[in-house]
């Protein structure tokens, strides 16, 4: 009987912690020709760092679709107020500006 409760307790702990697992860095497409021509590495999005500051619904689904590969993020779109360039993100006083290239394009 005690063993059954112990197993159930461990299962509850393990399953409940899965919801708190953080998503790692997301590397945006490194096959874009304009990046290669400019000699820029792909952009790295530190998802876990953003999770520490924001709630999921701050970004999903209004700024980013919550599905791998569903967001066609480009610098052109960022500079025009989409994705990372949204008014509440890197186009605001809250975060570093988009022109600080080496903050995201990390070698």
Secondary structure, DSSP 8 states (H G I E B T S, - for coil): -HHHHHHHHHHHHHHHHHTT----EEE--S--HHHHHHT---BEEEHHHHHHHS-HHHHTTTTS-SSTT-----HHHHHTTSGGGSTTTTTSTTS--TT-GGGTB--
